[in-house]
Amino acid sequence: MTFKAFNLLMVVLFLLSASVQLNDPDPMLWISVYVLAAAFSMAHALGKLHASSIFAFALLAFIWALALVPTFWGKASLAEVFGRLDMKTEAVEVAREFGGLIIVAAWMLVLGIRRIKSD
């Protein structure tokens, strides 16, 4: 699979992630995060985004993820986080949000590096 195809797959996955946020306690915040990640991915595919913008979004997502760590660390087991999809506790919800932010940050980092290499 080419990188462009994989990037377009990430656009679809981010949009799917946004769509499942409708039952979240704060849906608009998380829908915005995933739609923005999809938009950045699409803009990268079209060559319409500067690396500094991509890295800024990656840094924001990473710092936000780190800020969530004290909320769930030691309060949610891996079995709870990756087990059933229902939210057992707030710690499980926050741990999943952390995971989403890390995925967004990591993918933005990949896009930023690719942008630098293509310039």
Stockholm file with secondary structure:
# STOCKHOLM 1.0

chainA/1-119         MTFKAFNLLMVVLFLLSASVQLNDPDPMLWISVYVLAAAFSMAHALGKLHASSIFAFALLAFIWALALVPTFWGKASLAEVFGRLDMKTEAVEVAREFGGLIIVAAWMLVLGIRRIKSD
#=GR chainA/1-119 SS CCHHHHHHHHHHHHHHHHHGGGGSSSHHHHHHHHHHHHHHHHHHHTTCCCHHHHHHHHHHHHHHHHHHHHHHTTTSCHHHHHSCSSCCSHHHHHHHHHHHHHHHHHHHHHHHHHHHHHC
#=GC SS_cons         CCHHHHHHHHHHHHHHHHHGGGGSSSHHHHHHHHHHHHHHHHHHHTTCCCHHHHHHHHHHHHHHHHHHHHHHTTTSCHHHHHSCSSCCSHHHHHHHHHHHHHHHHHHHHHHHHHHHHHC
//
